[in-house]
Amino acid sequence: MTQRSPLAPEAFPDLPPIAGVTMRVARARYKNWDRCDLTYAELAEGTVVAGVTTQSKCPSPEVEWCRDAIPLGSARALVVNAGNANAFTGHRGRAAVEAIAAKVANHLGCLPSDVFISSTGVIGVPLPVDKAEAGLEAAFTAPACGWEEAANTIGTTDTYAKGARASAMIGSTRVELVGIIKGSGMIAPDMATMLGYIFTDAAIEPKLLQQMLSAANKRTFSCITVDSDTSTSDTVLAFATGKAGNAPLASMDDAGADAFQAALGDLCLQLAHLVVRDGEGASKFIEINVEGADSDASAHRIALSIANSPLVKTAIAGQDANWGRVVMAVGKAGEPADRDKLSIRFGVTQVASAGLAVEGYDEAPVAAHLKGQDIEIGVDLGLGEGRATVWTCDLTHGYISINADYRS
């Protein structure tokens, strides 16, 4: 991994084991590097699955495979390949996915559709089947590993391993949730290159798990952006082994369903923030709050327009309170807005209101706010009740350096 992001947490969190999940890693050598690049998770019989995938019109065959398998609701394994996205690879890419699924299914005695597959890395290079199969053979007999090792193995340009945990009470039973995620660049998950995997020991019906994950995704993974680029491979999968022994959840009316939904949402938000904090070249974590919009959907689109603006992002990188760039980003969003009702703040300091700069405002607290690592921009359109929050990072020379040399 490259130099650790200045926004990274101090350490990888202490994550509990999840009954029914065994993680292993191996070297498939998809690139010329000395590191593990294949992650294999073996899941207990009876494990159910839910997932959300990229809305890219050029998805990888792994994404298409997962889309076909998710509605079936059953999972026995997960395979994640790092270093090769296997996207835009035609029939050879699809054949590689089918070969991986067949090999794992034969090993476990399950259906190929019970095997979920992701790949991340360079686009346009077919995944070498011989390396994939050799990597799997090594993984099948490798010792079980911890969450941090698995999180490191799924990374590409990530500068640190990303993991999080949450828990909930379902009746008198405590259930655990653990997630690992990778993502640093090509991040604008329009879901529903970022890959996230959630594991829980809760007993829950797959349709309800899908409903809960889709709801959590809408407020978390679909509210982050690093560079406005949506990957061909974005995928988040949630696996529930049912080993906690709770009364199975089948609907939101069941006791404990609200608690589990809250825990899942919290976990997804933690993971989403970890991705932004590792944005390529990032030095600032930026929260953008938009209120007073015509609708929540309108507020979301305006917030993303601000978050994806290179001019806004470079101003924050330079610690420049150039609120005119925020006005520009609101105006270009194509959403209802009234210049003479617009208000803007940096942190708690109002800098513009009613279409004008706030007369005599003191820029010193704004400058102090922008010197920090956690930045907030607030926008009030003064039109309605719509609101949204989006998270992003600044744009520095580091982003250019990383991506100019990506294939080297």
Backbone hydrogen bonds, N-H to C=O, Kabsch-Sander energy under -0.5 kcal/mol:
donor,donor_aa,acceptor,acceptor_aa,energy
8,A,5,S,-1.6
15,L,13,P,-0.9
19,A,17,P,-0.6
21,V,18,I,-1.9
22,T,42,E,-2.2
24,R,40,Y,-2.3
26,A,38,L,-2.1
28,A,26,A,-0.7
33,W,31,K,-2.2
35,R,33,W,-0.9
37,D,26,A,-1.8
38,L,26,A,-1.8
39,T,80,V,-2.5
40,Y,24,R,-3.3
41,A,78,L,-2.8
42,E,22,T,-3.0
42,E,40,Y,-0.5
43,L,76,R,-3.1
44,A,20,G,-2.2
47,T,44,A,-1.7
48,V,240,A,-2.5
49,V,73,G,-0.9
50,A,238,A,-1.9
52,V,236,V,-2.3
54,T,234,D,-2.3
55,Q,190,D,-0.9
60,S,232,T,-2.0
64,E,60,S,-1.9
65,W,61,P,-2.4
66,C,62,E,-2.5
67,R,63,V,-2.7
68,D,64,E,-1.8
69,A,65,W,-1.8
70,I,66,C,-3.0
72,L,69,A,-1.3
73,G,69,A,-0.7
73,G,70,I,-1.7
75,A,47,T,-2.1
76,R,114,D,-3.0
77,A,114,D,-1.7
78,L,41,A,-2.0
79,V,116,F,-2.8
80,V,39,T,-2.4
81,N,118,S,-2.7
82,A,37,D,-2.6
83,G,120,T,-2.4
84,N,120,T,-1.2
85,A,122,V,-1.7
86,N,122,V,-0.7
86,N,125,V,-0.6
92,R,89,T,-0.8
93,G,89,T,-1.1
93,G,90,G,-0.6
94,R,90,G,-1.5
95,A,91,H,-2.4
96,A,92,R,-1.7
97,V,93,G,-1.8
98,E,94,R,-2.4
99,A,95,A,-2.2
100,I,96,A,-2.2
101,A,97,V,-2.5
102,A,98,E,-2.4
103,K,99,A,-2.3
104,V,100,I,-2.3
105,A,101,A,-2.6
106,N,102,A,-2.4
107,H,103,K,-1.8
108,L,104,V,-2.4
109,G,105,A,-2.1
110,C,105,A,-1.6
114,D,111,L,-1.9
115,V,112,P,-1.9
116,F,77,A,-2.6
116,F,114,D,-0.6
118,S,79,V,-2.4
120,T,81,N,-2.1
122,V,83,G,-0.8
124,G,87,A,-2.5
125,V,122,V,-0.6
132,A,128,P,-2.2
133,E,129,V,-2.8
134,A,130,D,-2.2
135,G,131,K,-2.5
136,L,132,A,-2.2
137,E,133,E,-2.3
138,A,134,A,-1.9
139,A,135,G,-2.2
140,F,136,L,-2.7
141,T,137,E,-0.9
142,A,138,A,-0.5
142,A,139,A,-0.8
145,C,23,M,-3.0
150,A,146,G,-1.8
151,A,147,W,-2.7
152,N,148,E,-2.4
153,T,149,E,-1.9
154,I,150,A,-1.4
155,G,152,N,-1.1
162,K,181,I,-0.6
163,G,161,A,-0.5
164,A,179,G,-2.1
166,A,177,L,-2.2
168,A,175,V,-2.0
170,I,168,A,-0.6
170,I,173,T,-3.3
171,G,169,M,-0.6
173,T,170,I,-1.9
175,V,168,A,-3.1
175,V,173,T,-0.5
177,L,166,A,-2.7
178,V,199,F,-2.8
179,G,164,A,-2.5
180,I,197,Y,-2.3
181,I,162,K,-1.6
182,K,195,L,-2.5
184,S,185,G,-0.7
188,A,186,M,-0.6
191,M,189,P,-1.2
192,A,53,T,-0.9
192,A,190,D,-1.0
195,L,182,K,-1.8
196,G,235,T,-2.6
197,Y,180,I,-2.9
198,I,237,L,-2.8
199,F,178,V,-3.3
200,T,239,F,-2.3
201,D,176,E,-1.3
204,I,202,A,-0.6
205,E,249,L,-3.0
209,L,205,E,-2.4
210,Q,206,P,-2.5
211,Q,207,K,-2.1
212,M,208,L,-2.7
213,L,209,L,-2.7
214,S,210,Q,-2.6
215,A,211,Q,-1.8
216,A,212,M,-2.4
217,N,213,L,-2.9
218,K,214,S,-1.7
219,R,215,A,-0.9
219,R,216,A,-0.7
220,T,216,A,-0.7
220,T,217,N,-1.0
222,S,217,N,-2.4
223,C,220,T,-2.1
224,I,221,F,-0.9
225,T,391,W,-1.8
226,V,187,I,-3.2
227,D,187,I,-1.3
228,S,187,I,-0.9
230,T,228,S,-0.6
231,S,186,M,-0.6
231,S,229,D,-0.5
235,T,194,M,-2.2
236,V,52,V,-2.6
237,L,196,G,-2.3
238,A,50,A,-2.8
239,F,198,I,-3.1
240,A,48,V,-2.4
241,T,200,T,-2.6
241,T,239,F,-0.5
242,G,202,A,-1.4
244,A,201,D,-3.2
245,G,242,G,-0.7
249,L,203,A,-2.1
254,D,251,S,-1.7
257,A,254,D,-2.0
260,F,256,G,-2.2
261,Q,257,A,-2.6
262,A,258,D,-2.3
263,A,259,A,-2.2
264,L,260,F,-2.7
265,G,261,Q,-2.5
266,D,262,A,-2.4
267,L,263,A,-2.5
268,C,264,L,-2.5
269,L,265,G,-2.1
270,Q,266,D,-2.3
271,L,267,L,-2.3
272,A,268,C,-2.6
273,H,269,L,-2.4
274,L,270,Q,-1.9
275,V,271,L,-1.6
276,V,272,A,-1.8
277,R,273,H,-2.5
278,D,274,L,-0.5
278,D,275,V,-1.1
279,G,276,V,-2.1
280,E,184,S,-2.0
282,A,279,G,-2.8
285,F,373,Q,-3.4
286,I,284,K,-0.6
286,I,392,T,-3.2
287,E,375,I,-3.0
288,I,286,I,-0.5
288,I,390,V,-3.1
289,N,287,E,-0.6
289,N,377,I,-2.7
290,V,288,I,-0.5
290,V,388,A,-2.7
291,E,379,V,-2.7
293,A,386,G,-2.4
299,A,295,S,-2.4
300,H,296,D,-2.4
301,R,297,A,-2.0
302,I,298,S,-2.2
303,A,299,A,-2.7
304,L,300,H,-2.3
305,S,301,R,-1.8
306,I,302,I,-2.0
307,A,303,A,-2.7
308,N,304,L,-2.4
309,S,306,I,-1.1
313,K,309,S,-2.6
314,T,310,P,-2.4
315,A,311,L,-1.7
316,I,312,V,-2.1
317,A,313,K,-1.9
318,G,314,T,-1.9
319,Q,316,I,-1.4
320,D,315,A,-3.1
321,A,319,Q,-0.6
322,N,320,D,-2.3
323,W,321,A,-1.7
325,R,322,N,-1.5
326,V,322,N,-0.5
327,V,323,W,-2.0
328,M,324,G,-2.2
329,A,325,R,-2.1
330,V,326,V,-2.3
331,G,327,V,-2.6
332,K,328,M,-2.0
333,A,329,A,-0.6
333,A,330,V,-1.0
334,G,331,G,-0.7
341,K,338,D,-2.3
342,L,338,D,-0.8
342,L,339,R,-0.9
343,S,380,D,-2.2
344,I,352,A,-2.5
345,R,378,G,-2.5
346,F,349,T,-2.2
347,G,345,R,-0.5
347,G,376,E,-2.5
349,T,346,F,-1.8
350,Q,348,V,-0.6
351,V,344,I,-2.5
352,A,344,I,-1.8
353,S,356,L,-3.1
355,G,342,L,-1.5
356,L,353,S,-1.7
358,V,351,V,-2.1
361,Y,358,V,-1.8
363,E,361,Y,-0.6
367,A,363,E,-2.8
368,A,364,A,-2.3
369,H,365,P,-2.2
370,L,366,V,-2.4
371,K,367,A,-0.9
371,K,368,A,-0.5
372,G,368,A,-0.6
372,G,369,H,-1.2
375,I,285,F,-3.1
375,I,373,Q,-0.6
377,I,287,E,-2.6
378,G,345,R,-2.6
379,V,289,N,-2.7
380,D,343,S,-2.4
381,L,291,E,-2.5
383,L,292,G,-3.1
384,G,292,G,-1.1
386,G,293,A,-2.4
388,A,290,V,-2.3
390,V,288,I,-2.2
391,W,223,C,-2.7
392,T,286,I,-2.7
394,D,284,K,-1.1
395,L,313,K,-1.0
396,T,394,D,-0.5
399,Y,396,T,-1.0
400,I,396,T,-0.9
401,S,397,H,-2.3
402,I,398,G,-2.4
403,N,399,Y,-2.1
404,A,400,I,-2.4
405,D,401,S,-1.2
406,Y,403,N,-0.6
408,S,405,D,-1.8
